[in-house]
């Protein structure tokens, strides 16, 4: 079998998604993102590149990841529910798919140094892993609040030989880590590739990250067809920046009968103002290099966000999601901290699978919408929950006796 | 806006730092002590082109509750007390959210001369440039050492007022060495506009070096640092006066020299 795990989307290489996207970056970075665009266009058409990435995804990451039917969990929904098990991908989340792809790309561009931002630490760990594997120097920027709540992943990155740089500006979360990574990149762009983790940022990042994550949806679509003889009535995924969601949604875009539902982090509730539900509570603006929805005040200042999940605690969202929302092809629902944590515990107790808090937002979205989702429901379980056990222990008061 | 035969010091300070009133006094002092133009910063939450000094100042200003309207009032108050051209330097989202036309109108009414927008690349700049041109506001674009010759030409063609040459690849902040001669030479092949050099310039000696090949210097972090490090605002403003005097002497020392 020589089928590729790399499924670049055809055609749309402009970085424009309806009225969203673009390249709102300092001039110093323009040459670098142009170079990246050219290198990616060459790589996506190169069979050797696809073969190399495919081999890594199969023999190193463990793809394809399984599709697991979860009947006991499904009782809460009233449909057949299948989980796409990205938690079983090496390093414990979908993030490695993109990290391996971009690290290979960086090596082809002759860049010996990688920088990345991370929120939950999953992208940081995936990047640190890819860099260890390929012998690249790696620095990861991470907000101080996230360093505290995702301590396990900080230790993993350091064991892998990555320098983790704490970022204390702003709220000390993902947005601030991205700012700091951009500042590094402006100074080091000759030798350094910015391995962006989510399907946001300036073109070509939303396209590159989507293409490297499409493997999730391509596999899941085949697997569910084979298992059930039909396409799912609904596909659900959590959305922070939106990389796992765009990866699982994209291969279903032409399947008009399949609902695509993104689950945003509503924190304490969208009405409280303490949330990260960008598509529910944001307005169109520019943040981190592209036009999309942004949680911002009337003056265009980015608002501080909240989510119990570090990976979804972000004021922006990828431009393709903004376009899918406006075009009506995908819908986006807010899920609160409490709803996500209840879904985390439910899956653990009914199926013996502990999901990441991020992914628990997608599970909770399915529980919330219930039987209206139809007969066959696909949920992308984007990551595993080991990293979240401190947060869960204090949330559920599991500490001590 | 700027004549080619006189070297210019452009001084930068964010509006609202350390307070709205103090920023007005500091900016007026900068104009009085040697700055031939002012860049008034409109603080933004996510300033990816700024190093620690300007980030800190912007954070203070935002924490003080400074709004875009307050910044425009600072422009107006400073413009009432000095003749030097005043540019607003900010990131794109605050301008877009305020409304491009409305922002250009208010800036014009306040006596502003134009904008520097470091994360608005020339290919996305037409909506701003159209509104700016209608009101004779300058659109200053930054050229980086990494800019290709084709981009240098595009940026130079889109710029009005002057062209901002980034001395180095990096964010704002003081540096021990300032370069940029090669980039300035490349820009000069594309335009007759004055070329000012920014990023890293912090003292009179560096200003003199830069004035040897450019038409002016842009100084921000060194000015901000005077206020950040001073025990009180009056001392900080006094030190800014000394610094701006040194910078003006530095660039002036080369005026008319062979």
Contacts between the chains, C-beta under 8 A, distances in Angstrom:
chain1	res1	chain2	res2	distance
A	22	B	124	6.0
A	23	B	121	6.1
A	23	B	123	7.1
A	23	B	124	7.2
A	24	B	92	5.9
A	24	B	119	5.3
A	24	B	120	6.7
A	24	B	121	6.9
A	24	B	124	6.2
A	25	B	119	6.2
A	25	B	121	6.4
A	26	B	48	6.8
A	26	B	49	5.0
A	26	B	118	5.4
A	26	B	119	5.6
A	26	B	121	7.9
A	26	B	142	7.1
A	26	B	144	7.4
A	27	B	118	7.7
A	27	B	121	6.2
A	27	B	122	8.0
A	27	B	141	7.3
A	27	B	142	4.9
A	27	B	143	6.3
A	27	B	144	4.4
A	27	B	146	7.9
A	27	B	147	5.9
A	27	B	151	7.5
A	27	B	155	7.1
A	27	B	166	7.3
A	28	B	142	8.0
A	28	B	144	3.9
A	28	B	145	7.7
A	28	B	146	5.8
A	28	B	166	6.4
A	28	B	169	5.5
A	28	B	170	7.7
A	30	B	121	5.9
A	30	B	144	7.6
A	30	B	146	7.4
A	30	B	147	7.0
A	30	B	151	6.6
A	31	B	144	7.7
A	31	B	146	4.1
A	31	B	147	6.7
A	31	B	148	6.4
A	31	B	151	7.8
A	32	B	146	7.1
A	169	B	55	6.3
A	169	B	59	7.3
A	170	B	45	6.9
A	170	B	46	7.7
A	175	B	46	6.8
A	179	B	46	5.4
A	179	B	47	7.6
A	179	B	48	5.3
A	182	B	48	4.2
A	183	B	48	6.0
A	183	B	49	7.8
A	183	B	50	7.9
A	183	B	51	7.3
A	183	B	171	5.0
A	186	B	48	7.4
A	186	B	49	6.9
A	186	B	169	6.4
A	186	B	170	5.9
A	186	B	171	5.8
A	187	B	169	5.6
A	187	B	170	4.1
A	187	B	171	6.8
A	188	B	169	7.8
A	189	B	146	6.7
A	189	B	169	6.4
A	190	B	146	8.0
A	190	B	169	7.5
A	283	B	97	7.8
A	285	B	93	5.0
A	285	B	96	6.5
A	285	B	97	5.9
A	286	B	92	5.4
A	286	B	93	4.6
A	286	B	96	6.4
A	286	B	119	7.8
A	287	B	46	6.7
A	287	B	93	6.6
A	288	B	46	7.3
A	288	B	48	7.9
A	289	B	119	7.8
A	294	B	93	7.3
A	296	B	93	7.1
A	296	B	97	6.7
A	298	B	97	6.8
A	299	B	67	5.5
A	299	B	68	4.8
A	299	B	94	5.8
A	299	B	97	6.2
A	299	B	98	6.7
A	300	B	44	7.8
A	300	B	68	7.8
A	300	B	93	4.1
A	300	B	94	4.1
A	300	B	95	7.6
A	300	B	96	6.5
A	300	B	97	3.1
A	300	B	98	6.9
A	301	B	44	6.7
A	301	B	45	4.7
A	301	B	62	6.7
A	301	B	94	7.0
A	302	B	45	4.4
A	302	B	46	5.6
A	302	B	93	7.9
